[in-house]
Amino acid sequence: MDGNNLKKSLNISQAVGLGITIVVGSGLLLLPGLAYIDAGASSIYVWIICAVLVIPLLVIFSVLGAKYPTAGGVAGFMQNTFSRNTAGATEVLLLGTFGFGIPAIALTGSYYFNTMFSVNSQILEIVTLIVSFLMIWTAFFINYLGASISGNIQKFFAIILVLALIATPVLAITFTDSFSGAGITPIIDVDLSSILPLVGMVFFAFTGWEMLSFTIEEYKNPKRDYPISVALSFIIVVALYLLLVISIQLIVPNDDPLLNTAPLSALLEHVFGGVSGKLLALLSFIIIMANLIGAIWAASRLVFSSAREGLLPVSVSYLSQNKIPRTALFFACLFFSIILLLNYFNFLKVNDLLRFAGQNFFILYGMAVLAYIKISKTIQKRIFGIITIFFVLITMGTFGIELFYPLVLLVIGYWASKKRRLVKNK
């Protein structure tokens, strides 16, 4: 088994950089506009709810990640605490989640590309498809080079990302001539029925830390570095989110057409004019590219781990001479490309991709909580886990009939894993 383990090459600074870039991406660059359109001046509270909900989940992820540093991520946690069949169910759910979420990241990047170059509406759809393809396969090439190189690239992107996204709302609020947005609803006047249905969608912006868990096997010191990278990246990410969402609600009118596709461009265009919007679109494109590199890194490790454990063909778990899962990386990118084609032919819209991925990630957090409860040896820790799972279940109750999608994936995964084990035992 040691010969089929990933190389330990990530240090703490690379891990923090990866944590930021793997979380901040299409969620931040698209969802503030979509949530604002639906909830108006109350949309900020959706973001606050999601930030509060994710805190105990990240604590639990940090404990599990330090205890079980494998490339399987959440599936690895489930395998170590429950069973291989439960892990197989989790792997299929993860594959179905990454399969929707990562193409949505690429599509968001293509939207910002279109904003930069004012693409003609007659060729908009084909340009969106081509740019999305190019983004997926550029991320493939960078990850093909290995974790050390990709980690340094992510650290560089993280520095640019943080500085630029702090400067954007600060400059916008400082220099705006008109606060034309809907503003912020006083908390006592918030209508929960208008914001709770958006939690599943906005929660997509708070996903990524579970993706980060798939890289733990590559940390030099996972027990120390993984919890630190999660904590630091969370503080930075939430600060960026709230600054940007508040500035959009204060400055941008609720009916601005750019809110559907490029809300940050809409923000700067209202303050500095069209040129600034295009510059931000370029920056946003770079941010999404960094996010995509990290997400595909994580997804390839999931595919690799699933193949190593026998759920997928064993040949997919082949490692290169320098311990890079290039075969898994290729098949992951091929699958994402197929989903992009389905989007192009209108079988799946980007809102559907984000919504399904967001709710699935939330369910995966819930599964990690169950693993945490099982390994907890003190009453205090178990109570903490039970309270956390209680809030997870309440939030899942807002997702509606679409919960059938992850349930079907779980059943398929459990059945497939059980069948493969029966065949293997014969």
N, C-alpha and C positions, 0 to 999 in steps of 0.2 A: 504493500500500500504506500510506503514511503516514496517509492519511485514514481507514484502518480499523484503526489502532492504539489501544490503550487509553491513557487519560490517566495520566501519572506523578504520583501524588498521595500515596503512602505514605512517611512518614518512619520513622526507626529505632525510635522508641518505639512507634508504631503497629504496626510489623512484629514487634517482640518480643511485644507484646500479642496480636497475631493468631497468632503462633507458639504461644503458650501455650494460647489458647482453642481453636485448631484441632486441637490434639493431646489436651488433657485434656477428656474428656467421657464418653460412654457407656462407653468402654473402662475407665476408672478406676472409674466408678460402678457397674459391673455385673460385670466380669471378676474382681476380687479374690474375690468370693463364689463364682463358678463354679469358678475354679481351686482355691480352698480346699476346696470340696466334693469335687473329684476327687483332689487330691493331698495334702490334709490338711496336716500340719506341714511338708511339703517344698515347698509351693507357692511360697514366697518365692524359691526357686532358679529357678523358671520366669521370674520377673520379672527376676532378675539376669542370666540367660542372654540374655533379649531385650534388656536394656539394653546388654550387652557387644556383642551382634551388631549393634546399630544404630549404634554409634559410627563404625566405618569407612564405613558406608553414608552417614552424614550428612556425613562429610568429603568423600566423593565427590560427594554432592548439592551441597555448597557450592561445590566447584570447577566443576561443570557449570552450576549456576545463575548463577554470576558470569560464566561464559564465554558462555552462551546465555540471556539474559534475555527469554524469550518467554512468552506465555500458554499455550503447549502443555505446559509442565512436562516430565515424563518423555518424552512423545511428541515434544516439541520437541528434547530431547537426542538421541533416536534419529534424528530427521530430519536434524539437523545432522551427525551422525557416521556414519550408515549410509545410509538412503534414505527416500523418502517412503512407500513401501509398508510398510517396517518401522515407520514412525511410525503409519501407518494401523492396523496390527495392534495397536500399543500403545494407540492411542486406543480401539479397541473393547474391549480388556482393561480399560482405565480406566473406560469407561462401564459395563461389567458389574460392576466393583468398586464404584464410587460408587453404582451402582443398588441394591446390596445394603447397603453400609455406612451410607449416609445414612439410609435408612428405619429401620435398627437403632438409630441415634442417637435418632430421634424416638420409637421404641417405648420405649427406655429412659427417656426423659423422661416418657412417659405412665405408666410403672410407678411412678415417684417421685410423680407427681401422684396416682395412686390411693392410694399410701401416706399422703399428706397428708390425704386426705379420707375414708379408709376406705370406698371405693366398694363397694357391694353386689355380691356375687359374681354375681348374676343379670344384672346390666347391665355387668359388668366389661369384657367384650370390646368392646362397642359404645362405651363411654366411652374405652377405650384407643385405638380407631380414631379417634374424633372429636378427642381431644386431640392425637394424632399428626398428623392433618390440619392442625389449627390451628397447630401448631408449624412445620410445613413452610411454610405460607403466611404466617405471621408473619415467618419468615426471608426469604421472597420479598419482602415489603414493605420490610423494612429494607435489603436489598441493592438493591432497586429505586431507593432514594434515592441510591446511589452509593458509591464506595470511600472517600471522605474521611469521610463520616458514619459508615459502617459501621466504618471503622478506629478512629475515636474511641470508638465503642460497645464494640468489642473490647478496647481499651486499658483502659477503665473496668472491664469485666468481669474482665479479667486480674488487676487489683489486688485486687478482692474475692475472686476465686478463690484466689489464692496465700495471702492472709492467712487465709481461712477454712479451707483445707485443711491449713495448717500447724497452726492452732489445734486442729482436730478430734482428731488422734491424740495431741497433747501433753496436752490436757485429759483425754482418755479414759484414757491411761496414768497420769496423775497422780492422778486421783480415783477410779479403779476400786477396788471392795472385793474383787473376785474375778477372778483370771486363770483363766477357765474354758475358754479356747481350747486348741487342740491344741499350741500352742507352736511352736518351730522345731526341726526335725530337725538334729542335728549333721551337718556337711557330709560326714564320712566314712561316715555311715549312709544317705546319700541313694540311693534306688533310681532310676536314670536312666530305667528303663522306665516309671516312673509319671509322670515329668514331661515327657519329650521330646515325647510326643503332644500336650501342651497348648501347646507353643511356638507353633504356628500360630494358635491361638485367642487367646492372651495377646498375641501380637505386634500384634493389632489395636489395643491400647492404645498402641503405639509408632508407629502410623501417624498421619499428619497433616503431617509435614514434606514428604512428597511432594505433599500437597495445597497446602502453602505455596508450592511451586515454580510453581504455576499463577498466582500473583499477582506473580511477579517483574517482569513487563512494566510493572506499575504502581508500582514502587519509584522514588523520585527518584534514588537512587544504588545500583543493584542490585549492582554489583561489591563495594561495601563493606558495604552494609546487610544483604544476604541471608545471608552467612556469619555475621555477628554475631548476627542474629536466631535463626539455627539453633542456634548454640553456647549462647547465654544461655537460650533456651527449653528446650534439652535438659537443662542442669544443674538448672534449677528443676523441670522435670517429673519427672525421675528421683528427686530428693529427695522430692517429694510422694508418688510411688508407693510408695517403700520405707517411708516413715513410716506410711502408711495400711495397707499390706499387713501389716507387722509388728504393728501395733496390733490388727488384726482377728484375726490368728492367736493372739495372746496372750490376747485377752479374749472373743471370741465362740465358743461351742461349734460344732463342725463340722456339727451337725444342725439349726442354727437355720433355720427356714423362710424367713426374710427374706434369707438369703444368695443365694437364687436370683434375686431381683429388686432388692433394695435393701440391699446389705451395709453401707454406711455408716450407714444408719438402724439396722440391727441393732447396730452398734458402739455408738452413743450410747444406744440404748434399754437396753442392758445396763449402762451406767454411770449415766445420768441419768434413765431412765424414758421413758415413751411420748411425752411432750410434746417432749423434746429430739429424739427420732427424727423427729417431724413437722417440726420446725424445720429439721433437716438435709435432710429430703426437699424442703423448699421451696428451700433453698440449692442442692441438687443439681439441681433442676429448672431453676433459673436458669443454672447452669453448663452444663447440657446445651443449653439454649437458645442460649447464647453459642457453644458448640461447633458447633451446627447452623448458625448464621448463617455462621460461617467456612467450614464444609464446603460449604455451598450456594454461597457466594461462589466457592470453588475449582472446584466442579463446573460452574458456569455458564461459567467461563472455559475449561474443557476443551471444553464443547459449542460455545462461540463459536469457539475455535481450530480444532476439527475441521471446523466449517462453513466457516471462512475458508480452510482448506486443501483443501476440496472433498470431504471424506468424507461430511459431512452436507449437506443442502440449503443452498445459499449464502444464502438468505433468512434463515436462523437466525443468520447472522453480522452482521445489521444492528445498528448502534450508534445509540443515541439522540443527540440534539444535544450532550449533555455527555459523550459517549463511554462510556455504560453499555450493556452487552450485555443489554438487557432481554428480547429475544425468546428468547435462549438460556437466560436465567434462568427464563422461564415454562415452556419445554418440559422443562427439567431437573426442576422442581418437579412438573410433571404426571406425569412418569415415576415419580418417587418416590411419588407418591400411588397409582399403579397397583400398585406393589410392596406398599404398605401394605394395599391391598385383598386381594391374594393372601395376605398374612399373616393377615388377618382370616378368610379362608375356609380357613385351615389348609393352604394349598399350600406355604407357606414359614414355618418357625418362626424366632424371633429367634436361636436358637443357630446355625441354618443360615446366616443372614445374616452373623453375626459371623465364623463359621468360614471361609466362602468369601471374604469381604472381607479377612480377616486374611491368609490364604495368598496371595491375589492381590496384595496390597500388597507382600508379601515378594518375590514374583516380579518385581514392578515395580522393587524396589530392585536385584534381580539384573540386570535389563536396564540400569539406570543404570550399574552396575559395568562391564558390557560396553562401554558408550559411553566410560566413563572410561579403560578399558584401551586402546581404539582411539586416543584423542587423546593418551595419555601419551607423552612424548618421551624420558623417561629410564628406565633399567633399574629403578631403585629404585621409581618410581611404578608401573611395569608389574607388578613383583613384588607390591607392595602390593595392586594390583587383583586379581591372580591368586589371592593368598591369600584375599582377601575373597570372591571368587566361589566358591572352594572351600568355604568355610564356608556360603555361601548354598545350594550344591547339597546339602551334607550335611543341612542343616535341611529342605530341600524333600523329602528322602527320607523324612521322618517324616509327610508330609501324606497319603500313600496314594492311593487311587483317585480322590479328589476333584480331583486335579491335572488330570483330563480336562477339567474346566470351563474353567480358564484356557487350556488348550491349544486347545480348540475356539474360544474367543473370538479367540485370536491368528490362527488359520487363517482364520476368517471375516473378520477385519479386513484381513489381508494380501490376501486374494482380492478383497474389496470395493474396496480402494484401487487395486489393479492394474487391475480392471475399469473403474473410473471414469477412470483415467488413459488407458486404451486408447480409451474412448469420447470423451474430451476431445481426444485427438490426431487422431482421425478428423475 
